Amino acid sequence: MDDEELRNIFCDLLGDNMSLIHEYGERKEQKGIAQGIEQGREQGIVQGSENIIISFLKSGMSAEEISERIKMPLDEILEIKNKHL
């Protein structure tokens, strides 16, 4: 084999591997984006729940009343209260 044939073989091998590496990177990126979106949704739900609980507390509802109405453990309500008020 001469140098040109070897160079062509190496280019073919590297080209195939580079394509695989690129595809792998793309899949990992898409998975990361999907995970980020899901985490954002979860954080939004938690923040929304906390905002509602804070509104209830500011309107005069007791932590016990809120716990009973929304079926959330009292200790979690109190934790939110202590964190924000």
Backbone as a printed PyTorch tensor [residue, N CA C, xyz], in Angstrom:
tensor([[[  0.8320,  -1.1770,   0.0000],
         [  0.0000,   0.0000,   0.0000],
         [  0.8760,   1.2400,   0.0000]],

        [[  0.4780,   2.1850,  -0.8130],
         [  1.2480,   3.4180,  -0.8160],
         [  0.6460,   4.4220,   0.1700]],

        [[  1.3180,   5.5370,   0.3030],
         [  0.9030,   6.5460,   1.2860],
         [ -0.5010,   7.0790,   1.0220]],

        [[ -0.8350,   7.2530,  -0.2240],
         [ -2.1620,   7.7920,  -0.5560],
         [ -3.2720,   6.8220,  -0.1600]],

        [[ -3.0600,   5.5390,  -0.3940],
         [ -4.0570,   4.5360,  -0.0030],
         [ -4.2250,   4.5000,   1.5170]],

        [[ -3.1070,   4.5520,   2.2380],
         [ -3.1710,   4.5790,   3.7040],
         [ -3.9090,   5.8260,   4.1980]],

        [[ -3.5870,   6.9480,   3.5880],
         [ -4.2450,   8.2020,   3.9590],
         [ -5.7490,   8.0980,   3.7280]],

        [[ -6.1650,   7.5210,   2.6190],
         [ -7.5900,   7.3570,   2.3240],
         [ -8.2660,   6.4280,   3.3350]],

        [[ -7.5780,   5.3540,   3.6980],
         [ -8.1330,   4.4250,   4.6980],
         [ -8.3020,   5.1440,   6.0350]],

        [[ -7.2640,   5.8790,   6.4470],
         [ -7.3520,   6.6170,   7.7090],
         [ -8.4650,   7.6600,   7.6750]],

        [[ -8.5910,   8.3460,   6.5730],
         [ -9.6590,   9.3470,   6.4450],
         [-11.0330,   8.6950,   6.5470]],

        [[-11.1820,   7.5470,   5.8930],
         [-12.4590,   6.8290,   5.9740],
         [-12.7590,   6.4130,   7.4140]],

        [[-11.7560,   5.8410,   8.0830],
         [-11.9450,   5.4040,   9.4730],
         [-12.2460,   6.5850,  10.3920]],

        [[-11.4790,   7.6320,  10.2500],
         [-11.7010,   8.8140,  11.0880],
         [-13.0470,   9.4550,  10.7900]],

        [[-13.4030,   9.4920,   9.5340],
         [-14.6950,  10.0730,   9.1600],
         [-15.8480,   9.3270,   9.7970]],

        [[-15.8070,   8.0050,   9.7550],
         [-16.8580,   7.1950,  10.3770],
         [-16.8930,   7.4190,  11.8820]],

        [[-15.7160,   7.4260,  12.5100],
         [-15.6560,   7.6280,  13.9600],
         [-16.1150,   9.0290,  14.3480]],

        [[-15.7420,  10.0130,  13.5650],
         [-16.1660,  11.3810,  13.8650],
         [-17.6820,  11.5040,  13.7640]],

        [[-18.2740,  10.8310,  12.8000],
         [-19.7340,  10.8430,  12.6760],
         [-20.3830,  10.2090,  13.8960]],

        [[-19.8260,   9.0900,  14.3490],
         [-20.3610,   8.4230,  15.5410],
         [-20.2160,   9.3040,  16.7740]],

        [[-19.0700,   9.9420,  16.9110],
         [-18.8450,  10.8320,  18.0530],
         [-19.8270,  11.9950,  18.0100]],

        [[-20.0310,  12.5540,  16.8380],
         [-20.9730,  13.6700,  16.6830],
         [-22.3950,  13.2320,  17.0350]],

        [[-22.8110,  12.0810,  16.5430],
         [-24.1550,  11.5720,  16.8380],
         [-24.3250,  11.3190,  18.3300]],

        [[-23.3000,  10.7640,  18.9530],
         [-23.3460,  10.5150,  20.3970],
         [-23.4970,  11.8390,  21.1520]],

        [[-22.7260,  12.8200,  20.7620],
         [-22.8140,  14.1390,  21.3910],
         [-24.1900,  14.7600,  21.2220]],

        [[-24.7640,  14.6150,  20.0510],
         [-26.1090,  15.1420,  19.7920],
         [-27.1430,  14.4750,  20.7000]],

        [[-27.0460,  13.1560,  20.8270],
         [-27.9950,  12.4300,  21.6950],
         [-27.8550,  12.8700,  23.1460]],

        [[-26.6180,  13.0180,  23.6130],
         [-26.3860,  13.4570,  24.9910],
         [-26.9360,  14.8720,  25.1990]],

        [[-26.7490,  15.7260,  24.2120],
         [-27.2570,  17.0960,  24.3130],
         [-28.7800,  17.0990,  24.3970]],

        [[-29.4360,  16.3220,  23.5430],
         [-30.8970,  16.2580,  23.5590],
         [-31.4070,  15.7080,  24.8850]],

        [[-30.7240,  14.7040,  25.4130],
         [-31.1110,  14.1380,  26.7070],
         [-30.9520,  15.1870,  27.8050]],

        [[-29.8700,  15.9380,  27.7560],
         [-29.6390,  16.9980,  28.7370],
         [-30.6930,  18.0850,  28.6590]],

        [[-31.0910,  18.4480,  27.4480],
         [-32.1380,  19.4570,  27.2720],
         [-33.4520,  18.9500,  27.8520]],

        [[-33.7890,  17.7050,  27.5590],
         [-35.0380,  17.1290,  28.0810],
         [-35.0210,  17.0860,  29.6070]],

        [[-33.8860,  16.7190,  30.1880],
         [-33.7790,  16.6870,  31.6500],
         [-33.9110,  18.0910,  32.2250]],

        [[-33.3190,  19.0650,  31.5730],
         [-33.4120,  20.4510,  32.0330],
         [-34.8410,  20.9640,  31.9990]],

        [[-35.5660,  20.6220,  30.9510],
         [-36.9670,  21.0300,  30.8410],
         [-37.7810,  20.4040,  31.9620]],

        [[-37.5700,  19.1300,  32.2190],
         [-38.3090,  18.4350,  33.2810],
         [-37.9930,  19.0330,  34.6470]],

        [[-36.7220,  19.3190,  34.9030],
         [-36.3470,  19.9290,  36.1810],
         [-36.9810,  21.3050,  36.3260]],

        [[-37.0250,  22.0570,  35.2430],
         [-37.6580,  23.3740,  35.2710],
         [-39.1380,  23.2800,  35.5880]],

        [[-39.8020,  22.3120,  34.9990],
         [-41.2250,  22.1050,  35.2940],
         [-41.4330,  21.7770,  36.7670]],

        [[-40.6170,  20.8580,  37.2680],
         [-40.7410,  20.4550,  38.6750],
         [-40.4990,  21.6420,  39.6020]],

        [[-39.4880,  22.4440,  39.3050],
         [-39.2010,  23.6150,  40.1280],
         [-40.3400,  24.6230,  40.0490]],

        [[-40.9340,  24.7600,  38.8780],
         [-42.0690,  25.6670,  38.7140],
         [-43.2680,  25.2280,  39.5320]],

        [[-43.5190,  23.9380,  39.5610],
         [-44.6340,  23.4080,  40.3490],
         [-44.3900,  23.6610,  41.8300]],

        [[-43.1720,  23.3950,  42.2890],
         [-42.8330,  23.6200,  43.6990],
         [-42.9810,  25.0950,  44.0390]],

        [[-42.4530,  25.9740,  43.1910],
         [-42.5290,  27.4120,  43.4510],
         [-43.9730,  27.8850,  43.4540]],

        [[-44.7770,  27.3830,  42.5280],
         [-46.1910,  27.7500,  42.4860],
         [-46.9220,  27.3150,  43.7420]],

        [[-46.6320,  26.1130,  44.2100],
         [-47.2530,  25.6180,  45.4440],
         [-46.8430,  26.4720,  46.6320]],

        [[-45.5760,  26.8200,  46.6940],
         [-45.1020,  27.6660,  47.7880],
         [-45.7820,  29.0290,  47.7470]],

        [[-45.9420,  29.5880,  46.5580],
         [-46.5980,  30.8970,  46.4320],
         [-48.0410,  30.8420,  46.9210]],

        [[-48.7340,  29.7720,  46.6000],
         [-50.1230,  29.6200,  47.0510],
         [-50.1730,  29.5110,  48.5720]],

        [[-49.2830,  28.7180,  49.1390],
         [-49.2460,  28.5530,  50.5920],
         [-48.9340,  29.8860,  51.2710]],

        [[-47.9970,  30.6300,  50.7370],
         [-47.6600,  31.9420,  51.2940],
         [-48.8680,  32.8680,  51.2290]],

        [[-49.5890,  32.8430,  50.1140],
         [-50.8000,  33.6700,  49.9820],
         [-51.8340,  33.2920,  51.0300]],

        [[-52.0300,  31.9990,  51.2380],
         [-52.9690,  31.5390,  52.2670],
         [-52.5410,  32.0380,  53.6440]],

        [[-51.2570,  31.9030,  53.9450],
         [-50.7540,  32.3420,  55.2480],
         [-50.9480,  33.8480,  55.4310]],

        [[-50.6530,  34.6170,  54.3990],
         [-50.8060,  36.0770,  54.4800],
         [-52.2610,  36.4870,  54.6150]],

        [[-53.1700,  35.6560,  54.1140],
         [-54.5950,  35.9890,  54.2130],
         [-55.1690,  35.6360,  55.5830]],

        [[-54.3410,  35.0290,  56.4360],
         [-54.7880,  34.7350,  57.7840],
         [-55.0600,  33.2760,  58.0820]],

        [[-54.9450,  32.4190,  57.0960],
         [-55.1510,  30.9920,  57.3550],
         [-53.9960,  30.4590,  58.1900]],

        [[-54.3040,  29.5660,  59.0820],
         [-53.2470,  28.9530,  59.8860],
         [-52.5820,  27.8370,  59.0830]],

        [[-51.3820,  27.5060,  59.5040],
         [-50.6590,  26.4160,  58.8480],
         [-51.4470,  25.1130,  58.9460]],

        [[-52.1210,  24.9280,  60.0670],
         [-52.9230,  23.7140,  60.2640],
         [-54.0830,  23.6500,  59.2700]],

        [[-54.7630,  24.8010,  59.0740],
         [-55.8800,  24.8450,  58.1150],
         [-55.3970,  24.5340,  56.7010]],

        [[-54.2840,  25.1310,  56.3500],
         [-53.7360,  24.9100,  55.0070],
         [-53.3800,  23.4360,  54.8340]],

        [[-52.7470,  22.8730,  55.8340],
         [-52.3580,  21.4660,  55.7860],
         [-53.5690,  20.5730,  55.5520]],

        [[-54.6470,  20.8540,  56.2640],
         [-55.8670,  20.0550,  56.1100],
         [-56.4900,  20.2390,  54.7350]],

        [[-56.5440,  21.4730,  54.2620],
         [-57.2220,  21.7500,  52.9850],
         [-56.4860,  21.1930,  51.7760]],

        [[-55.1850,  21.3170,  51.7810],
         [-54.4540,  20.8770,  50.5790],
         [-53.7790,  19.5180,  50.7560]],

        [[-54.0170,  18.9080,  51.9020],
         [-53.4950,  17.5570,  52.1660],
         [-51.9700,  17.4980,  52.0550]],

        [[-51.3400,  18.4840,  52.6880],
         [-49.8830,  18.5360,  52.7160],
         [-49.4500,  18.4460,  54.1770]],

        [[-48.3870,  17.7150,  54.4610],
         [-47.9500,  17.5900,  55.8500],
         [-47.6820,  18.9560,  56.4960]],

        [[-48.0860,  19.0790,  57.7410],
         [-47.9380,  20.3380,  58.4710],
         [-46.4830,  20.7820,  58.5270]],

        [[-45.5670,  19.8640,  58.7070],
         [-44.1550,  20.2550,  58.8030],
         [-43.6550,  20.9060,  57.5120]],

        [[-44.1810,  20.4930,  56.3650],
         [-43.7930,  21.1230,  55.0950],
         [-44.3610,  22.5360,  55.0000]],

        [[-45.5940,  22.7200,  55.4660],
         [-46.2020,  24.0560,  55.4760],
         [-45.3810,  24.9780,  56.3740]],

        [[-45.0390,  24.4960,  57.5560],
         [-44.2560,  25.2990,  58.4970],
         [-42.8680,  25.6180,  57.9450]],

        [[-42.2830,  24.6900,  57.2290],
         [-40.9750,  24.9270,  56.6070],
         [-41.0670,  26.0560,  55.5850]],

        [[-42.1180,  26.0390,  54.7730],
         [-42.3220,  27.1010,  53.7800],
         [-42.5620,  28.4260,  54.4920]],

        [[-43.3610,  28.3970,  55.5470],
         [-43.6460,  29.6130,  56.3240],
         [-42.3520,  30.2050,  56.8760]],

        [[-41.5320,  29.3760,  57.4860],
         [-40.2720,  29.8500,  58.0700],
         [-39.2940,  30.3450,  57.0050]],

        [[-39.3580,  29.7610,  55.8470],
         [-38.4530,  30.1270,  54.7540],
         [-38.8100,  31.4870,  54.1500]],

        [[-40.1140,  31.7860,  54.0800],
         [-40.5490,  32.9740,  53.3410],
         [-41.1220,  34.0950,  54.2030]],

        [[-41.5430,  33.7980,  55.4100],
         [-42.1920,  34.8390,  56.2210],
         [-41.4260,  35.1110,  57.4970]]])
